[in-house]
Amino acid sequence: MDEFECEVLIIGAGPAGLTAGIYCARANRNVIILEGKELTALERTKEIQNWPGEIDIKGKKLLKKFRDHALSYSENVRIIKGDVISLMLGMGVNMTSTRTANITSDVTIIATGRGNRKEIIKGESALLGYGVSYCALCDGPLYRDKVVYLYGNDEETLEDALALHQMECITHVITNKSIEELHELVRESTSHPHRHHDHHRRHHHLKDTGIEIFDNMVVIEAVANSEGIIEKIICKSTKTEEEEPESLIEFELSCLFILSHISSNSIFKKAGVDIDDRGNIKVDEEQSTNLKGVFAAGDVTGGLFQVVVATGEGAKAGINASKYLRQLKKK
């Protein structure tokens, strides 16, 4: 794991995050901007016609201008890639972890956009920490000799499956892709019925390990036992051919590692950040959250979902984060 320290950690590299970074850098603060895997809303927008001074500009081009501006403060600003999988906030020093790094900061500004703020799998939020995890490498050792399922569809999922297998977890993979679309880590193996279910499914193995892969399948619900710990998941085949009708399949397990998405809502809620009933982070007029030294800006706070508003909130968060640091450090 890489270890980073900074005065200001900004989670999100969209208009709000980058603007906050510019303001903090101009105040001569040491800033890390954490850029997630998911494209920002601005990057996905073809054209913008309401950014003052630009009658018509491509979303991607405008975002690049913001990014280049932030990176021009090269002594103060670093952009690193990674999705947040755990947070400890408001305890004086904030600790943030991605799959590959731990970041310590005095101040955290959350600017993750609208993203996956709602849980995608029913029951996911309630079971976070009770058999639902976003980090196989962190939590895998807890499940030695136990049945675990990884849910994802990229090379990272397959690498994590191998890591869990190495940790002696009884490892399975569920992917909504077909086996042909997956990475070469998967060898094309024989097809035969899966013994535990009466309908016929292909299942495949990672090279020489015995890790089972269930392809063309989505997880729709994580179900708790009477003690509030995960007991099983309910999945659905995405195959619609006549010979394989759409049906629900259940798997019993000790942990579901979700790599297909991260419900930022669940993560921030678990870290103690107040969230309203629409899934937005609650902030005051200074962009402060309920936690000391934690600010939020842009689409993650709800409101109008306009670039000009996001940058305005990012500026406020940057100014107020710098003010907080001055009071904290008396300089």
N, C-alpha and C positions, 0 to 999 in steps of 0.2 A: 504493500500500500504506500502511495505517495503521501507525504505530510506537508500541508501548506498552512501558513499563518498569514493573516491580513487584518487590517483594521475594519474594512468593509467587504462583506461577501454579498454579491448581488446574484440572486438565483433567477436566471432568465436573461436572454440576450435579444429581446425584442426592443421596441421603441422605449418603453418605460425603463427597462433595465439598463440599456445603453446610455440613455439620458442621465439616469441617476449616476452612472459611472463617470460621465463627463463632469458632472457637478462635483462629485467627490474628489476626482483627480485634480480639478481646478482648485479645490480647497487643500491640495497637497496631501491627500490621504492615500494609503496603500490599499488598492482595490483588486479583488478578484471577481470576474464575471463568469458565472457558471452557465455554459450553453448546453441545453438539453438536446436529446436526439430529435424531438419533434420540431417540425418547421414552425416558425412563428406565424401568427395570422397575417402579418404584413407581407412576409415572404410568399405566402400562398395567394396574396391578392394580386390580380393581374395588373390593374392600373388604379392609381390614386388621383382623384381630381379635386381634393379638398385640402391638400397640404399647402398652406400659404406660401406663395412665391414660386410654386411649381404648378402650372395649369394642368399638366398631365405628366405623371411619372410612374414608371413600373414599380410595384411594391418592392421587388427584389433590389432594384437600384437605389431606392430611398433607404432601405435597410442597410445596404452596403455603405452609403454615405454616413449613416449614424455610427456604424461599426468602425469605419476608418477614422472618424472623428475621435471616438473613444480610444482607439489604439494609438492615436497620434500622441497621447500622453504616455509614452512607452515606459517612462520611469515609474509611473504610478499604477498602470492598468495591465492586468494579464487576463486573457480569456482562456479558460480551460473547458474541456468538453466533459460532460457527464450528467447523468440524471440523479437527483437526490433520492436516496433510499432510506435515510434515517436522519433525524434532527434532534438535538437537545438545545432548546432555546430558553432565553429569559433567565438563565442562572448566573448572569454576570459575563461569562464567556460562552459564546455560541459554538456548538460542535455540529458540523454537517458532514455526512458521509455519502460518497458515491460508490460505485462498485470498485473503483480503483484508488480512491483518495479520501483522506480525512482532512477537513478544512476547519481551522479554528479562527474565529473572528470576534471582534468586539461588538460589531453591529451586523445585522442581516437585513437585507431588503429583498422581499419576495416579489418577483415580477414575472411570474410563470405564465401569464396570459390565461385564456379560458381553458386550454388544454383538456386533459381528462379529469375534470373536477368531480364528475359524478362517478360512482362506482360502476364498473362495466359488468362485473359478476355480482349477482345478488348475494348479500351476506358478507361480501369482501371486507367492508369497513369494520364491521363488528368483530371479525375474526383476525384482524391485523395484530400480530403478536400472539395469537392463540391458534396457530396452525396455518396462517396465511402470511407469507413473507415476500418481499420484493428482492431479497438478496440471498442467493444460494450460497455464496462464499462465506457470508457472515453467519448464517443460521444453520447451514448444513451439518456441522458437527453435533448439533443437538439431536439429530435424527439418525444416528448410526444404528444399523440393523432395523430401521423402520421404513415403511413404505412412503415414498414421496413422489409427487408428480410435478413436473415443470410444464408451464404453459407459455409457449412463445413460438416464434416462427423465424428466427434468424440463427446465424452461426453462433452467436453468444449463448443461445439456449442449449445448443449441442455441446459447446465447450463446458458450460455449467453442469450439464448432465454427466459428462465424463468426470468433472471434479467431484460431484456428489457420489458417483460410483466409487471413486478413489477413497472417499470418506466412509465407505462401506454402508451407504444408504441403498435401499432397494429402490432403484430409480426407474421412473417411466417419464415419457415425454408426450404431451398432447400438443398438436399443432393444427391450425386451421388451413395450412397449406397442404398440397399433396406431396407425397414422398418424392416425386420427380422434381419438385421445385426446391427441395431442401439441399443443403450444402453437401459436398462430397464426403463429409465425416460419416454420412449415412451410406451403408453399402446396400445395394439392391439385394434384398434377401427373399427367401421363399415366401409364398403366400399360403397361409392355412388358417382354418377357423381359430378364433380366440376361445380358449377352453371355458372361460368363465361366463360366456354369454351365448345365448341360443342363436343370435344372428351372426352371419359370417362377416368378419372384418379381416383385412390384411393387417399384419403387424410386422414391424421391421426392427432390426437391431443396429445399434451403432457398432462399428467394426469390433468384432471379437469380445463384446462385453456382456451381451445379454440384456442391455437396456432396451425396453420395449418402446416403440414409437407408434402412437395412434394418430394417423393423419386425417385430414378433412374432418376435423372435429372442433367444436367450440365448447368451452366451459360456460354454463349459464348460471350455476348456483353453487355456493359453498354452504354446507349444512353443518350446524353445530350439534354436539350431544347435549345432555341435560346439564353438563357443567360448563357449557359455553366454549368448548374446545372443538376444533374441526373433527368431523367424523367421516363425512363423505362429500364427494362432488357429483353434481348432475351435469352430464354432457349431452351434446346433441350432434349427430352426424350431419355434415353439410352436404352429403351426397344425396342427390335426388333421383338417381336412376331407378328404374322399376325394380331391379333386382335387389336394391338396398334402400328400402323405404326409410324416410326420416323417422328417427326414433330416439327416445331418451335412454341414456346409459348411465349407470351409477358406478362409481369407483370408491372403495373405502381407502382411507389414507391417513397419515399422521401430519403431513404438511403439503400445502400447495404453494409452490414457488411461482409467482406471476412475473413473467418477463415480457409479456405482450404489451403491457401498458403499466403506468404507475398512476394510481388515483391520488393526485396531489392533495385533494381534499382530505383523504384519510390520513395522509402523512402529516399535514399541518395540524389537523384536528388532534391527532395523537400527541403532537408536540405541544399542545395547549393553546394553539391560536384560535381565537373566537371566529366562528364562521356562521353566517346567517342562514336562514332556511332555504335560500336559493343557491347556496354553495359558494357565496362570495366571502372573501376575508373582510372582516369589519375593521374600518380605520376611522380615525378622527380627522379633523381638518389639516393636521400636520402629517398625515399618512402613517401615524403610529398605530400599531395593533395594541391589543391588551397586554402584550409582553414587553418588558423593558428592553430597549435596544433592538427591537424588531419592527420594521416598517414594511408596508406593502404598497404597490403602485401598479396602475394599468388595469387591463381587463380582469385580472384576478380579484379586483375589488368591486367588480360589477359596473353599473353606470352606462355610459353611452357607447362604449366600444369604438372610439374614434382614435386615430393615431395622434391627433393634436391633443386630445385629453390625456392619453397615455404618457406622452412626453411631458406634459404639464405636471402630471402626478409624479413622474420620475424625477423631475427637477425639484419638486417639493420634498420628496423623500430624500434626495441627495443632500439638499440644503439642511434639512432637519437631522439627518444622520450625522452630518459634519458638526452641527451644533451640539448634538448629544455627545459626540466624541470630545469636543472642546471642554464640555462640562465634566466629562469622565476623566480626562487626562490633564485638565487645567492648562491646555496649550492649544 
